[in-house]
Amino acid sequence: MGEMVIMSSDGITRRTFLRQSAAAAGGVALLGAGSLPTAGASTSPNERIRIAVIGCGGMGNAHISALQNLKNGGYPVDIAAVSDVYQPRLDAAAARTGGTPYRDYRKILERKDIDAVSIATPDHWHSRMAVEAASSGKDVYCEKPMTHWRDLGEAQDIVDAIARNKRVMQVGTQFMSSSLWEQTNERIAAGAIGSLVHAQASDLRNGHIGLYDPKSNDGQADPTKNLDWEMWLGPAKKCAYEPGRFFAFRSFWDYSGGCGTDFFPHVLTPLVRTMGLQFPKRVMATGGQYAWKDGREIPDIFTITMEYPEGPSVLLIASLSNDSRLPMVIRGHKGTITLDLTNATIEPQRSAGNNGETEQIVATRGWSLEEHFRDFLDCMRSRQKPRSSEVIGYHVMTALHMGIHSFQKGRVMEFDPKTGRAKAV
């Protein structure tokens, strides 16, 4: 496929944007949330924010809980509308929130009194909904992964739409609400561990997980009565209704990248933020179905190795068949950092002549879904970049896009920063 060149509203081509955004994106990663003001109207501190929840399954209800907890704690936010293609979920969400129910999310985008949307649909809908919401003048909170894995153009389209419409976007990687990544980034930038050479992280789980079971079925969903199956498929290829595709969409390539895009955003996004990374240079992935052979398409062990320009190399492991974790570690020439979600330990590399003391970093702000939404809502008022912005999401999705294509092709993928495309080599 040839290079895609698209003009933005100010006459800048996507090719130019890719060149210019690298420095700006690095600024987001290195300087932190709030460092890059976004132009556009801000919300008065005295006004209430009206938000709509699109997708009212498990994560959609988690979004509802977080927003209601913020409201009950005094934050001026209201859930004004809810949307889902499955009537029982829609009815339950409407009863829970008092928000106006819609089977078709586009009716929400037509409302001028809605300030923002939260998107908690299957991955294959994320880009279209985010772009349409931004184009309708709404700020966007979108559940991870930011886009479907197949087409990197979806992530580029989101970045373009958010910039063009002067919107605020937060990707739903709630671990990013911890201050640990900012604090550790400051120590790395100060040279605490020297040149970055390697990092690793994992998200490993085991046991029966219904969200990945192709035989999942609540016994109530019926596309002839209470489920708009054609709407649910949307931009995905058409097929006959199967309960497992609806209730366990993460196990099918048309709607998800499996644990590679379900789990990895939670560990790669903090690493990208902490080390100030942008686009990977080269990515290779391996894995397979070794334990779960029940009709799912995705692997139950998935490993990605990424090489970034000038370093580091990064190793990620995701699993649905073993939960013995690989700790999160960042290795530098002069020191090693071991991290969890709230603490980090910096150990000097004495073999490299670093005779400093072991250093402890304790997060001054903990993580939670509520805190992640609070950051988004606060940035709606300030018009600043949230902690997990669409630019960071673009960098993360580039690595995951390359990883899944590498796995499927059995080839190494390389990224071309001039075209914003990856190819097998």
N, C-alpha and C positions, 0 to 999 in steps of 0.2 A: 504494500500500500504506500502511495506517495505521501509526502508531508502534507498535513492539513494546515491551511493558513486561513484564519478567521479574523475578521476585523472587529475590534471592540468599538464601543460607542465613541471613543475619542480618537479613533483612527489608528490605534496601535495593533499590529498583528500579533497573533498568538506566539509566533516565532520570537518577536521582539519582547513580548511579555515574559517568555521563558528565560530570556537572557537577563532582563531587568529584575525579575522577581527573585532570582537566586540570592542577591544581596539583601533584598528586603526581607525575604523569608528567613535568612540567617539572622537578621536583626530580631525577628520575632523569637527565634529559638534562643538566641544569646542574651537578649535584653529582657525577655519575659513579657507576660501579658501586661497590657496597658502601655506598652512602649510605642505603639504605632496608632495614633488616632485615626479614626475613619470619618470622612466627611459625611454630612447628612444631618437631618433633623434629629435632635435628641428628645428623650422623653422627660417631661418635667418631673422632679422628685415628688410632686404632689399628686401626680396622675397615677391611676391604677393601670397596670399592664394586663391586657386581655390576650390570652393565649389559647390556641386550639390544639388538641391532641389528635394526631392522625395515626391510627393503628392502635387498637385497644386490647391487644393480647397481653402476654406476660410483661414485656418491657414497657408497653404503653401504660399499663396499670402501675408499674413502678414510677413512671413519670408523673402520673396522677397523684400518687402518694407523696412524692417529693414536693410537688407544687402545693398540695393541700397542707402539708406540714409547714412550708414556708408561709403560706397564708395564715395559718393558725398561729404562727409565731409573730405575726404582725407585718409581714411583707405585703405590699400592695399589689397582689397578683390575683387574677381570677381566671378560671378555666371557662371560657365562653362557649366553646363548641367541642364536639368530639366526632370522630369519623371512623367507620370500619365497614368492611364489606360483609361481615358476618353478623347477622342481626342479634343473636344472643349477646355477643360482646358489646355491640353498640348500645343495646338497651341497658345493659348493666353499667356501662360507663356513663350514660346519660343520667341514670338514676343516682349514681354515686356523686356526680359533679354538679348536676343541674345545668350542664352545658347543652346547647342545642345539638341534636343528633343529625348526622348526615351520612348517607350511604356513599355519596360521591364527594370526595375531598375537594373537588374543584368548586363546589358551592361555598366552601369556607374561604377560598382564595378570592371570591367575588365580594366578600364582606369588607367594607372599609373600616369597620370598628375592631377588627382583629389585628393586633400588633405583631404577633409572632405565632409560629407553629412549632410543635415538637413532632418529629417523624419517627415512628417506631414500627415501621412496616418491614417486610422482607427486603433484602438488600437490593433486589433488582428494581425496586421503585425509588430508591433514595435519590438518585441524581435527578430524575425527572421532577419529583416533588420539590426538591430543594431549589432547583432552577426556577420552576414555576412560582414557588412561594416568594423567592427574591424578586422576581420580575413583577409580582403583584404588590411589592412594597412591604413585604413582611420579613422580619428577622427569623432566623432558622436555628433550631436545635435539632440535630439529626443523629440518631443512634448510630453507633459504629456497626460495621465498617462504613466509611463515608459513602462509598459507592459499591456497586457490584465489581467483581474482580476482572471481568473479561475485557472491557474496553477502557483504557486509561483516559480516553477522551472525556469520559463522564466526570472524572475528577477535575480535569482542566475546565470543563464547562461550568462546574460549580464555582471554581475560583474566579472565572471570568464574570459569572452572573453576580456574585457577591460584590465584586469590585465595581462592576458597571452600575449596579443599582444602589451602591453605598449602603449595603446591609451588614449586619452582624451575624456571624455563624459560630456555633459551638458544636463540635463533634462529641458524641456521648461516650468518651473514654473517661469515666469518672475518677479513676486513679490520678488523673492529671490535676485534680483539685488539691492534692497534697502539695505543700510548699517544698518538699524534699528535693524535687527536681530543680527548682530554681536555686536553692541553697547549694546543692552539689555542683550545679553548673558554674556558680561563682567560684568555687574552689578549683574546678578544672580550668576555668579561664585564667585563674591566678597562677597556674602552673603547678598545682599541688601534686599531680601524677605525671607530669611531662607529656611527651607525645602520646596520643591515643593509638593503641595498637590492636586491641581486641575487646569485644563485649559479648556477653551471653545472657540469655533469659529463657524462661519456659513458662508454659501454662499447661499442666499435665493433670488429667482427670481420668477416672475409671468408674466402672459400674454402669448400671442401666440409666441412661439419660433420655428421658422421653422426647426431648426436643430433637434428638438424633435418631429416634426409632421410626423407621419407615412404616411400621405397623400401627403407629399412633392414630387414635380415632376416639373422639368423645361420644360417638354414637348419635349425635344430634345434627351435625352438619349435613345439609342437603342442598345441592346447587339448584334444585327445582323449587325450593321453598325459602330458605333463609340464608343462602350464601351466593353472592355474585361471583361465580368462579371466573367468568370472562374478565371481569374488572380486576380480580386478584392477579390473574396472569399478566394483564397489562402489556408491558413491553417484552415479556418473555415469549418464547415460541408457544403456539397453541397446542394443547393436549387435553385428553379427557380427564375428568376429575378423578383424583385418587386421594383418599384421606391423608395418606402419609406425606404427599407433596404439600399439603396445606399445613398439617400440624407438625411436620418435621422437615420444613423446607431447607434447613441447614444441611441436610444430607444429599442435596441435589444441586448439581453444577449450574443449572439454569437460574437458580435463585440465590445461591450462596457459594462461598469458597470453603465451606465446612469449618473445621477448627482453625484452618489457616487464616480465615478472615474474621472468624468469630472470636478467637482467643488472642491472636497475635497483636491486634491493635492495642490491647491492654498492656502489653509489655514493650512493644516497639515504640509506641508514641512517647512514653517516658524516656526511653533511651535516645530517641531523636531529639527530644527537648533538652535533655541533660547534656548531651555531647555536641549540640549545635549542628546536627547533621541535616543534609538536604537530600539530593537525589543519589541513589546508589550508582556505582559504576557497573557492577557485574553481580548477578544473582544466580544461584543454583539451588535446586530443591530436590529432595528425595522423600520417600515414604511409601506407605502401602496399607492395604487392608489385611491385617494379620490376626485380628481377634473378632471383629464384627463383620460377619458375612451374611447380612440379613436383607440385602436388597439396596442398601445405601450406595451412593456413587463415590463418596468422598473417602479419603484414607483415614485410618484411625491413629496413625503415627505420621507426623508431617514435620520435616526438618528443612529450614532455609538457612543458607549461608550467603551473606551479603558482603560485598567489598565496596567501600566508599573511597572516593578520590582522596589521596593522601592519608587514608586510614580513617577509622579502624576497619577491621573485619568484624562481622557480627554473626553470631550463631543463635538461632531460635528453634525451640522444639515445642510442638503442640501434640497433645495426646488425648485420645478417648479410651485408652486401654491400659494405662499405667499412671499412677499419680505420685511417683517418687520424683520430686521436683529437682530441677537444676537451678541453683541460686542465680539471682541477678548480679552480675559482676562486670565492672568496667576496668580494663587493664591498660595502664600506661607504662611507658618505659621506666618511670621513676616511682610508680606507686600503683596500688590496686584498691579499688573501691568495691565493697560488697554492700548491696542495698536491699531493703525491703520497702514497704510502702510508707514507713514513718521514720526510719533510721538508716544511717549509712556509716560505714567504718572505712577510713582511709589508712591502709597499711603501706609504709615505705618499702621500696625495693632496695634493700641494703646492698644487693649485688651490683646495683647501678650507682652506688655511692651516695644514696639518699639515707642519711642517718637521723632523719627527723623522728618525731614521736608519732605514735598511732593517734589518729584524730577521730572523734565521734561527731556526727552531725545528727541532730534531732529535729524533726520537722516542727516548725512553729505553727503550722496549720494542717490539720488532719484532712483526710479525704472522705467524701460521702457523695451520694447522688444529689442530696439537697445542696451541698456546697457547690457542686458543679453547676446546678441550675442557678444558684445565687450569683455565681460569677457571670453566667450568661445574661441574667436579668440586669445585673449592675452594668454590664457592658452595653446593654441596650440603651441605658440612660447616658453613659459616658461616651458612647460610640467608639470605644477602644476594642482592640483585639482580645477575645477571650483566651483562656489558657490552652484550649485545644482547638485552635482556629482551623478554618478550611485550608490555610496554607500548609500548616503542619500535617493536616489530613491528606493533602495532595502528596507530600513527600512519603508518608506512610503507605498510601495506596499504590504509589509507584513501585515500592519494594514488594508489596504483596501481589500486585498484578504480575510482576516479573517472576515471582516465586511460583505461582500456580501455573503460569505458562511454561516455566522450566520443568515443573513436575510432569505436566501433560505431554510435553514434547520430548522429554528426556534430553534436553539441551541446556547449555548455559545461555542466559539472557544478558544482553548488554544494553545500556541506556545511552541514547544520543541526546545530549543536552541542547543541541541546535534544533532538533525537530520535536523534542518532547516525546519520542517514541522509543520502544524497546524492541530488539530483534534477537532471534536465536542465532548463535554462532557455533 
